[in-house]
């Protein structure tokens, strides 16, 4: 497993997206190369930040078709706002090997997706150390085994000594309780003016503001294909390294962590955004942008 942990993992149709916060892209590229080495892959094209990892023989696929084990995976590592994003996608459909080759490529991308989640999203245990690569002639596992921390010995239970019997004292009479104090009626307070909440600046008034429209319509910047999502549901606003969301007045409403969005509300990568029947996070929404 990696020496650091990602903050968000998003499966995609072609592979997966992993987001890291506060991690240098060079460190992500190094760990990603180690991950694919453990999976039996080698870098065939490009470089560690944007390249293609391959496994199997090209000639074997040419002569044996779908019976040969041949797969190619494309990776891309790039900064995105305050995050670093790792994109993994299959670089070949497997259709060159017929139905069998296409099916095997689909199973391989699913296996790599699960292995990548375990590699980057599982916190390393105390005292974890790097393991060598796979032994030649053996099938590589999803990622190397990690050592289990030593368990403390169970505490010894000392036998309890019997307590001597105590004399039973007769109950003492309780002193009479005082009458409860009289509650005086409270005077009505004069109504106070209710001050309206200070709203965030409207869209377009903040320098460097970037707006993404969210809805079911194909004209939106982020299209969410759900019949319960309005054609124009909400707006995502990026101001520097901060993100906000506004409801567009849709009948189904927009929510952040179960609370309705009335004014512009700040959102982070782990907040749950409710859109119609959808519960998504900010990285998942940004993966749908056009």
N, C-alpha and C positions, 0 to 999 in steps of 0.2 A: 504494500500500500504506500501511498505518497506520504511525504513528510509534512504536508499541510492538507487542509480540508477545504473543499469548495462550499460556497454559500447557497448554490441553487443548481439543480440538475433537471433538465427538460428533455425527455425523449422526443424525437422527431421521426417522421416517416422514413427518412434516409439514414438516421443515426441518432445523435444526441448533441445537446449543448450543455456545457458546464461553465458556471460563472465563479470567479474567484475575486476576493476583495483584499487589497493590500499585498498581492503577490506579484512579483516581477514576471513579465512574460518569458524571460529567459529561464527562470526556474520551472515554469509550467512546461516549456518546451523540453527541458531536460527530463522531467518526470514522465512526460508523455512518451518520449523515446524509450525510456526504460520500460514503461508499461507494454508497448508494442514488442519490445525485445523479449519480454517474458511470454508474450502470446505467440512467439515464433515468427514475427514479421521483421522485415528490414526496410530501410528507407531506399526506395528505388528511384524516385524523382523528387526534384525540388530541394528544400532545406527544412530543418526542424520546425520552423515557424509556419511554413506553408508547403506541404509536400504530400507524397503518396507513399504509403507503406504497403508492401506486397508480401504474399506468402504463396509458395508453390511454384511450379514450373510453367512457363509460357508454352514450351514445347509439349509438356504433358497435356495441357488443355487442348492443344492443336490435334494431337494424335488420339487422346483418350476421351475428349469431349467432357461431358458432365461427370464422368467417373473420376476425373483428376481433381485434386484439391488445389484450387487456384482462386485467390481473392485479393482485392486491392481496396485500400481504405484511404480516403483523403482527409487530411487534418489541416486546420487553420487556427492560429493563435494570434489574437489581436486585442488591443485595449479598446474598451467601450465605456466612456464616461469614467467613473471611478472604479470600474471593474476590468477584469481581464477575462475574455471569452475564449473557450476552446470549442471548436466545431468539429465533430466527427461525422463523416458521411461515406457511404460506399461509393467507390470510384468506378465500379463496373456492376452491371445488372446481373451478370451470370447467364444471360440468355444465349451467349455464344456456346454454352454447353447444353442447350436445349432446356426442356422443362426440369430435368434433374439439376442442371447447373444453376438455374434460376432459384430453385427451391433451396439448394445448399447455400447460396449466397444470402438468402433471407435468414436462414438459421444461424449463419455465421455473424451477421450484423446484430442479431438479437443476443447472441452469446457475448459479443464484444460490448454491447450496451450494458448488460448486467455486470460484466467484469469491470467496466469503466466506472460504474456507480460504486462498486465495492472498493475500487482503488482510490478514488478521489473523495468520496462522501463518507467514508468510515474513519473516525478519529483513530490515530495510531495509539496503541496501548503504551503504558509506561515501560521504558526499557526496550522499545522496539528497535530492531536493527535491520540493515539492508541484507537481503538474501541474494545469492548468486543466481544466474540465469538458469534456464532449463537444462537438464542433463541430456546430452546428445542421444538420440534414439528413443527418447520418451516424449509423449505428448505434453506440451506445456500446459500448466494450469491457468486459471483466470488471473491469479496473482499469487505471490509467494506466501507460505504460511507465516503467521506471526507468533512469537513466543507468548505463552500465557504467563501473567504475573504470578509470583509465588503466593500461595494462600496461607493465611495465618492459621496456626493451630487453634482448635476450638477451646474456649475458656473452660477451666475446670470448675465443676459445680461442687461447692462444699456442702456437706449435709447440714441441715438446719437443726439447731438444738431446741428441744421442747421448752416452751415457756412455762414458768410455774403458774398455777391457777391463781387468779386474783379474786379478792373478795368482792362480792356484788354489793354495792352501796345502794341504799334506797333512793329513789328519785327525789330531788329537792323541788319544793314548790316554786313555780315561776312567779316573780313579782308582777303585780298588775301593770299592764301596759297603759301608757298615757293615751288619751283620746287623740285621734289624728288631727293635725292642724287644719283649720278651715282654709279652703282655697278661695281666694278673692277673685272675682271675675276680672279678666284682663280688659283694659280699654283698647278699643280698636285703633290701630295705627293708621294715620292718614296715608292714602295711596301715594306711592312714590312713582315717579316717572321711570319707565323702562327704557333704558338706553339701547339702541340697536347695536348689534355686534359689529365690530370693525371688519369689513370684508377685505379679502386679498385684492390687489390691483387687478382690474379686468384684463383679459387676454390682449396681448399686443402692446401693453403699456410699459412692460418691464424690458429693459435692454437685454438682448441676447436670448429672448424667450422663443422656444421652439414648441409648436403645438401639433399634436397628433389627434385626429378625429377617430372615434371608436364607435362602431355600430355594425349592423348586419348588411348595410348597403355596400355594394362593390366600390362606391365612390369614396369610402372612408379610407383614411390612412392605415387603420388597423381593422380588418374585416373579421368579425366573429360570426361564424355560420351557426346560428342558434335561433329558432323561431321565437323564443321568448325575449331575445335581444332586439331593441328598437333599431330602426334603420339608422338613426343618429342618436346613440345612447349617451356618450360622454366625451370629454376631452382630456387628454394627457398633456401636461405642460412640463417642459424641462427648462429650468432656470439655473444655468451653471451646472453644479453637480447635484441639484435637488430636483425632485419630481413631485408634481401635484396632479390631482384629478378633480374635475368639475362635472356635475350632472347637467345634461342638456335639457332636463324637464321631461324625460321619458316616463311613460306610465308605470313601468316596472321598477324604476328607481335604480340608483347606484349606491353601493355600500362598500365600506372599508372596515374590515374586521367586525362585521355585523352591524355597524352604525351607518345610518343613512347619510349620504353626502349632501349637505345643504349649501355650503359655501366651498370655496377651493380648499382642498384637504391634502396634506402632505402624505406621501406613500413611500415605502421602502421596498427592497427586494423580497422581503419575507411577509409583507402584509397581504391579507386575503381580500381581493377585490371581487365584489358581487355584481355581476352583469346578467340580469334575467335569471336563467337557471344555471349560470356559470359561476364557479369559484376559481379564480385564477390569481397568479402573482404577477408582479411587474415584469420580470424577465420573460414569463410565458406570453404576456401581451405583446412585448416588443419583438418576440420571435415571429409574430403574425403580421408585422408591418410590411407594407408593399414597397 
